[in-house]
């Protein structure tokens, strides 16, 4: 099975913690020869209100649709 790793995202935008997780994933996927998809900038503090539910963590309905569309676009031709 082909493994594709998507990077982390948060409606807070890029934080030091998210950057550290992203960097660690890039290092690990490189070491393991896995494909890494960087989602940096997909959901930011500036656009979070369009895609994030009231809990300020999970996507809202529009956010799930948008992320699913983004994932589909990235995955076309990769699997």
Secondary structure as UniProt FT lines:
FT   STRAND          4..6
FT   TURN            11..12
FT   HELIX           16..31
FT   TURN            32..33
FT   STRAND          35..37
FT   TURN            40..42
FT   TURN            45..47
FT   HELIX           48..51
FT   TURN            54..55
FT   HELIX           61..75
FT   TURN            76..78
//
